[in-house]
Amino acid sequence: MLVTATCALAVTGAMVLSGCGGDDPDAGTNGVGKLPAAQIQAKTRAAAKSATAVRLSGTVVSSGRTYKLDMRLKPDGGTGSVTSQGSTFGLLRIGGKLYLKADAGFWNHADGSDGAAGKLDGKYVKVPQGDPAYKKFSGFTDKDLLLDGLLTLHGKLATDGHHEQAGTSTIRITGDAGSGGTLDVSLHGRPYPLRLERAGSAGTLSFFDWGKDFAVTEPAKGETVDYGKQLPTS
């Protein structure tokens, strides 16, 4: 009788108490967990676009090739590493300037010889904007372009319960029951995306360090090579 009376008082006071009907998973959160999936997706895309910085890590499958990414991005540039087909290379973009840094093995694989490898080994190689490699790799360093392409689920949107990523409570949304991708959205602070599984097994990415600034600076002159109008990349 005492428990019943206590619960009645809780309801009268518009409160939810543990043991009187279960915990509210959205209590103390940013509230997006109560929204329809389409609104959650819109809010998380808006939060990501307005963020001053982000770090992302994971895999992206594009044109049949898998890229392992570890990138830090902000509107005016980005830096990090990409691994593909057994080779790892660094990317650095400052405004419109894109640099690629790799070892001799990467350059040997790129042009099939060791003619350029010695000169380019371990150097920041400036990528000409007219080179196909610029378009291919600059997208990995472009925050808005990359996130805009990634943070879209395909098919009918729905919510898929409350979850947790790296100790943060999330609401999960899906496209076509998961076949169109899944996205975990933070329930604390701004509704940033925290984990994405892309449609068609096209990769999985984690997002963190939202709004945490970092420096992107020009490499030292002695560490830079301007190869010319076209790089020896495949």
N, C-alpha and C positions, 0 to 999 in steps of 0.2 A: 504494500500500500504506500510506503514511503517513496519507493522508486517511481510509482505511478504519479504521485502528487508532485514530485520533483520535475518529472517530464512535462506535466501539465503546466507548471509554472514557466518552464523553459519555452514552451510553445506560446504561452501568453506574452512573454517578453520578447518574442521573435528571435530566440536564440536557438542554436543547435548544440546540444551537449553530447559528448561521447557517452554511448550507452543508452541514448534516448531515440535511436533511429539510425545510428551509424555516423561515421565521420563524413564530412563534406569534402571531397577531394579538391574542390575549388576554393575552399576557405583560405583566406590570406594570400591568394594568388592575384595575378593581374587580370583575371576574369575571362581570358580568351577561351578557356576550356568549356565555357557555357555557350559559345557561339557556334553557328553552323560552319561546316567545313570551308565553304567558299569565303566566308568572312575571315576565318582564321588564316587562310592562305593569303588573302589580300593584306591583312595586317602584318604578317611576317615578311612579306615581300617589301612592304613599305618600311618596316623597321630595318631590314637589311640594306635597303637603298640609302637610307638616311644615316647609317652608321659611318663613323669616321675611319674605322679600320676593322679588319677581321683576319683571323688565321684559319685556313682550312687544310685538312689532311685526309687523304684517302685515294681512291682510284676513280678514274673516268675512262670509259671505253668510247672511242670515237673512230669511225671508219675502220672498224675491225682491229684497232690497236689499243692496248691498255696503257694508260699513263698513270703512274703513281705520283701524286702531288703532295708537296708540303710547302704551302705558299702563305705569305703575309701580304695583304692587299689593303690599299686605301685609294681614294679617288685619283690622286696624282701619280701613282706608281705602285710598284710591288716588287717583292724579292722572294726567292725560295729555290726549291729544287724539284726537278722532274726526272722520273726514271721511266724508260721505255726500252723494250727489247734488250734488256741487260745493261743499258748505258744510262748513267746519271749525269745530268748537266744542270748548271745553275742558270737562273734567269734574273735579270735586274732591269726594271724599267723606271725611268725618271722622265715624266712627261712623255714626249714622243720618242725618246731615245731608249732603244732596247739593246741590252747586252746579253750575250750567251757565254757561259764559262764552262769548259769541259776539258777532259784530259786527252792525251794523244790518241788513246784507243777510240774515243768518240769520233775524232776527226778522221782517223784512218778508215773507220767504218763508213763515214759520210762520203768520202770521195774515192775510196778504194785504193788509196796509196798513202805513202807517208810523206809526200811532198810538202803538205801544209802543216802536218801534225806538229812538227818541232816548233814552228813559229807560234802556233795557236795553243799549245799545251798549257793549261792552267791560266790562260789569259782571259780577260773580259773582251770578247770580240763584238764589236759594234755591228749590229744587224741592219743593213740598209733597208729603208722602208719599202723599196721596190722589190726586194727579194721575197720569194714565196715563203721563206722561213719566218719573215716578220709577221705576216698574217697568221701563220700556223702557230707561232709561239706567243705572240703578244697577247692573245686572248687569255692565256693562263695568268697574265699579270694585270688584267683589266677587271677591277672589282665589279663595276656595274654590269659590264658585258657578260662576265662569267656567271655572276649570281642570277642575272635575268634569265639566262639560258638554263641554269640548273634548277631554280626554285619553282618549277612548273610541273605539277602533277597532271597526268593525262587520264581522260575518261571521267566517269562520275565520281565526284568528291564525297567523302564521308569521314566521320571521326571514328577512331579505333581505340578509344579508351585512354586512360592516364598511364604514363610510363615514367621512366627515369633515365637520364643521360648524365654520366659523370657527376652524380649526386644532385642534379637539378631535376625537379619534377617537370614533366612535359605532357602535352596533349598531342596525340598522333593523328595525323590526317592521311588519308589514302586516296589514290586514284584507281578506280575499277577494282576495289577490294584488294589493292596491293599490286596488281599486275601493271598498273599505271604509275607506280612509285609510292613511297611512303616518306613522310616528313614529320620529325619530332620538333615541336615548337615549345620554347621555354614558357613556363607558367609563372616565372618570377622576373620582375623587372620588365624590360621591353620584350615583346614576343619574338625574340630572335630565333631563327632556325638553328637547331643543334645537331641534327643528324638526318641525312638524306640517303635513301636507297632509290636509285634511279630506275625508271621503267626498263623492262627488257634486260635485266641484269647488266645494265650499262654503268655500274660502279656504285660505290658507297663512300660518302664523305661525312666527316665530322667538322663542325664549325665551333670556334671558341675564340677567346680574347677579343670579343666584340668591343669596339671603342677604345682598345688599348693601342696607343700610338707607338710608332717605331720610325726610325730614320731610314731614308733612302738617299744615299749620297753617291756622287760620281766616283767611279774607281780612280785610283791614282794613274797618272799618265803612263808611268812605267809598267802598269798592269793591263794596259789597254792596247788592242790591236784593231786598226781600221782596215779590214780586208779588201775593201773596194765595193763595187756595185753588186756583187753576188757572192754568197757564201758557198763553200763546197759541202752542201748538205743535201741529203736525199729527200 
